[in-house]
Amino acid sequence: MQGALLKDVSAQELAGIYTEVAEEIGIDNAYTLFKHFRGQQLTFPLKFYSSDYIARRICTEHGEGESTRKLATKYGYSESRVRQILAQEK
């Protein structure tokens, strides 16, 4: 039933935040999010990748000759934090 209804609706006809979500990822995907998370309040972290993953990338790229300054800029850390990560991984 819902699938048939979704064919005739535009993003502007959705409630609240679902309009923005549907404009970004499509109505079908917005509906999937709605089904799974309706009634819940979601917050998204500022960082997409885990700290462990970023630490591994920093160590790998530093080992390949990348400067701490460039790594700090690339990953949104301070240079001192990049040096701290490198020291912890040794």
VOGU-160393 format. One record per residue (C-alpha): residue number from 0; residue in one letter; x, y, z. Coordinates in nm, 4 decimals, always signed. Layout:
<rs>
<pos: NUM code: A xx: X yy: Y zz: Z>
...
</rs>
This chain:
<rs>
<pos: 0 code: M xx: +0.0000 yy: +0.0000 zz: +0.0000>
<pos: 1 code: Q xx: +0.2676 yy: +0.2506 zz: +0.0959>
<pos: 2 code: G xx: +0.4678 yy: +0.1807 zz: -0.2209>
<pos: 3 code: A xx: +0.1748 yy: +0.2852 zz: -0.4399>
<pos: 4 code: L xx: +0.1216 yy: +0.5991 zz: -0.2330>
<pos: 5 code: L xx: +0.4877 yy: +0.6971 zz: -0.2607>
<pos: 6 code: K xx: +0.4657 yy: +0.7097 zz: -0.6411>
<pos: 7 code: D xx: +0.2195 yy: +0.9996 zz: -0.6288>
<pos: 8 code: V xx: +0.3928 yy: +1.2167 zz: -0.3666>
<pos: 9 code: S xx: +0.6605 yy: +1.4837 zz: -0.3954>
<pos: 10 code: A xx: +0.9186 yy: +1.5739 zz: -0.1315>
<pos: 11 code: Q xx: +0.7328 yy: +1.8988 zz: -0.0564>
<pos: 12 code: E xx: +0.4296 yy: +1.6999 zz: +0.0571>
<pos: 13 code: L xx: +0.6183 yy: +1.5252 zz: +0.3359>
<pos: 14 code: A xx: +0.6112 yy: +1.6354 zz: +0.7000>
<pos: 15 code: G xx: +0.8896 yy: +1.8432 zz: +0.8537>
<pos: 16 code: I xx: +1.2437 yy: +1.7167 zz: +0.8166>
<pos: 17 code: Y xx: +1.1341 yy: +1.4400 zz: +0.5796>
<pos: 18 code: T xx: +1.1115 yy: +1.7005 zz: +0.3033>
<pos: 19 code: E xx: +1.4829 yy: +1.7781 zz: +0.3345>
<pos: 20 code: V xx: +1.5742 yy: +1.4124 zz: +0.3726>
<pos: 21 code: A xx: +1.3751 yy: +1.3164 zz: +0.0625>
<pos: 22 code: E xx: +1.5339 yy: +1.5963 zz: -0.1398>
<pos: 23 code: E xx: +1.8792 yy: +1.4678 zz: -0.0467>
<pos: 24 code: I xx: +1.8382 yy: +1.0906 zz: -0.0679>
<pos: 25 code: G xx: +1.5054 yy: +1.0350 zz: -0.2439>
<pos: 26 code: I xx: +1.1553 yy: +0.9631 zz: -0.1228>
<pos: 27 code: D xx: +1.1967 yy: +0.5848 zz: -0.1096>
<pos: 28 code: N xx: +1.5083 yy: +0.6134 zz: +0.1077>
<pos: 29 code: A xx: +1.3411 yy: +0.8753 zz: +0.3280>
<pos: 30 code: Y xx: +1.0512 yy: +0.6354 zz: +0.3770>
<pos: 31 code: T xx: +1.2934 yy: +0.3574 zz: +0.4709>
<pos: 32 code: L xx: +1.4468 yy: +0.5838 zz: +0.7365>
<pos: 33 code: F xx: +1.0981 yy: +0.6716 zz: +0.8570>
<pos: 34 code: K xx: +1.0014 yy: +0.3044 zz: +0.8912>
<pos: 35 code: H xx: +1.3145 yy: +0.2155 zz: +1.0858>
<pos: 36 code: F xx: +1.3517 yy: +0.5211 zz: +1.3099>
<pos: 37 code: R xx: +1.0103 yy: +0.6897 zz: +1.3387>
<pos: 38 code: G xx: +0.9441 yy: +0.8337 zz: +1.6802>
<pos: 39 code: Q xx: +1.3125 yy: +0.8422 zz: +1.7659>
<pos: 40 code: Q xx: +1.5332 yy: +1.1455 zz: +1.7849>
<pos: 41 code: L xx: +1.8541 yy: +1.1024 zz: +1.5871>
<pos: 42 code: T xx: +2.1731 yy: +1.2996 zz: +1.6182>
<pos: 43 code: F xx: +2.4630 yy: +1.2532 zz: +1.3824>
<pos: 44 code: P xx: +2.8235 yy: +1.2883 zz: +1.5046>
<pos: 45 code: L xx: +3.0387 yy: +1.5536 zz: +1.3412>
<pos: 46 code: K xx: +3.2910 yy: +1.2869 zz: +1.2441>
<pos: 47 code: F xx: +3.1862 yy: +1.0235 zz: +0.9899>
<pos: 48 code: Y xx: +3.4770 yy: +0.7824 zz: +1.0412>
<pos: 49 code: S xx: +3.5782 yy: +0.6126 zz: +1.3663>
<pos: 50 code: S xx: +3.8758 yy: +0.7446 zz: +1.5616>
<pos: 51 code: D xx: +4.0567 yy: +0.4120 zz: +1.5160>
<pos: 52 code: Y xx: +4.0206 yy: +0.4297 zz: +1.1392>
<pos: 53 code: I xx: +4.1481 yy: +0.7887 zz: +1.1278>
<pos: 54 code: A xx: +4.4429 yy: +0.6970 zz: +1.3512>
<pos: 55 code: R xx: +4.5371 yy: +0.4133 zz: +1.1130>
<pos: 56 code: R xx: +4.5079 yy: +0.6464 zz: +0.8112>
<pos: 57 code: I xx: +4.7197 yy: +0.9129 zz: +0.9813>
<pos: 58 code: C xx: +4.9902 yy: +0.6590 zz: +1.0637>
<pos: 59 code: T xx: +4.9859 yy: +0.5137 zz: +0.7134>
<pos: 60 code: E xx: +4.9969 yy: +0.8502 zz: +0.5388>
<pos: 61 code: H xx: +5.2621 yy: +0.9857 zz: +0.7747>
<pos: 62 code: G xx: +5.4701 yy: +0.6768 zz: +0.7020>
<pos: 63 code: E xx: +5.4337 yy: +0.7590 zz: +0.3320>
<pos: 64 code: G xx: +5.5799 yy: +1.1047 zz: +0.3939>
<pos: 65 code: E xx: +5.2748 yy: +1.3245 zz: +0.4589>
<pos: 66 code: S xx: +5.3377 yy: +1.6125 zz: +0.7010>
<pos: 67 code: T xx: +5.1582 yy: +1.6439 zz: +1.0327>
<pos: 68 code: R xx: +5.0247 yy: +1.9825 zz: +0.9219>
<pos: 69 code: K xx: +4.8598 yy: +1.8403 zz: +0.6096>
<pos: 70 code: L xx: +4.7213 yy: +1.5443 zz: +0.8026>
<pos: 71 code: A xx: +4.5767 yy: +1.7736 zz: +1.0691>
<pos: 72 code: T xx: +4.4038 yy: +1.9837 zz: +0.8054>
<pos: 73 code: K xx: +4.2815 yy: +1.6819 zz: +0.6109>
<pos: 74 code: Y xx: +4.1273 yy: +1.5056 zz: +0.9110>
<pos: 75 code: G xx: +4.0143 yy: +1.8070 zz: +1.1148>
<pos: 76 code: Y xx: +4.2566 yy: +1.7597 zz: +1.4032>
<pos: 77 code: S xx: +4.5150 yy: +1.9898 zz: +1.5567>
<pos: 78 code: E xx: +4.8792 yy: +1.9224 zz: +1.4757>
<pos: 79 code: S xx: +4.9434 yy: +1.8344 zz: +1.8396>
<pos: 80 code: R xx: +4.6629 yy: +1.5750 zz: +1.8253>
<pos: 81 code: V xx: +4.8155 yy: +1.4226 zz: +1.5105>
<pos: 82 code: R xx: +5.1546 yy: +1.4016 zz: +1.6851>
<pos: 83 code: Q xx: +4.9843 yy: +1.2432 zz: +1.9860>
<pos: 84 code: I xx: +4.8195 yy: +0.9805 zz: +1.7630>
<pos: 85 code: L xx: +5.1521 yy: +0.9060 zz: +1.5966>
<pos: 86 code: A xx: +5.3236 yy: +0.8692 zz: +1.9346>
<pos: 87 code: Q xx: +5.0516 yy: +0.6332 zz: +2.0631>
<pos: 88 code: E xx: +5.0801 yy: +0.4102 zz: +1.7576>
<pos: 89 code: K xx: +5.4567 yy: +0.3622 zz: +1.7911>
</rs>
